[in-house]
Amino acid sequence: NMTRADDIQREQSELKKELESIQSQCKHVKQTIRWSANENNYKWECDECLLRLRYPTISEINEYLT
């Protein structure tokens, strides 16, 4: 007997797989430094697929903040 909660979890799982597929095929052409509240730091993030790519250098962060 499937509940609405089961449906939501199944849909979330399918959407997560779809997002991972989009991110794995993306070329990450345009990237922006963004603050990650969850990780409490800055990350380079792809503007198209929203994948967090890498930590910026100190100089990249300083340039971003000015």
C-alpha positions in Angstrom: 0.0 0.0 0.0 1.8 3.1 -1.3 1.4 6.3 0.6 1.9 9.8 -0.6 5.2 9.9 1.3 6.3 6.8 -0.7 5.4 8.6 -3.9 7.3 11.7 -2.8 10.5 9.7 -2.0 10.3 7.8 -5.3 9.9 11.1 -7.2 12.8 12.7 -5.3 15.0 9.7 -6.2 14.0 9.9 -9.9 14.6 13.7 -9.9 18.0 13.3 -8.2 19.0 10.7 -10.9 17.9 13.1 -13.6 19.8 16.0 -12.1 23.0 13.8 -11.8 22.6 12.9 -15.5 22.3 16.6 -16.5 25.3 17.5 -14.3 27.5 14.7 -15.7 26.8 15.8 -19.3 27.2 19.5 -18.7 30.3 21.3 -19.9 30.2 23.9 -17.0 31.0 26.7 -19.4 29.8 29.6 -17.1 30.7 29.4 -13.5 30.1 31.7 -10.5 31.5 31.8 -7.0 28.7 31.4 -4.6 28.4 31.1 -0.8 27.3 27.7 0.4 25.5 28.1 3.7 25.4 24.3 4.2 29.1 24.0 3.9 29.8 27.5 5.4 32.3 28.4 2.6 32.5 29.6 -1.0 32.3 27.3 -4.0 32.6 27.6 -7.8 29.2 26.6 -9.1 28.0 25.9 -12.7 25.4 28.5 -13.7 23.6 26.0 -15.9 23.5 22.7 -13.9 24.2 24.1 -10.4 26.9 21.6 -9.7 29.4 22.7 -7.0 32.7 22.3 -8.8 35.6 23.3 -6.6 36.8 25.6 -3.8 38.0 29.0 -5.1 41.5 30.2 -4.2 41.9 33.1 -1.7 42.7 35.5 -4.5 39.5 34.4 -6.4 37.4 35.0 -3.3 39.0 38.4 -2.7 38.4 39.4 -6.4 34.8 38.2 -6.0 34.2 40.2 -2.9 35.6 43.5 -4.3 
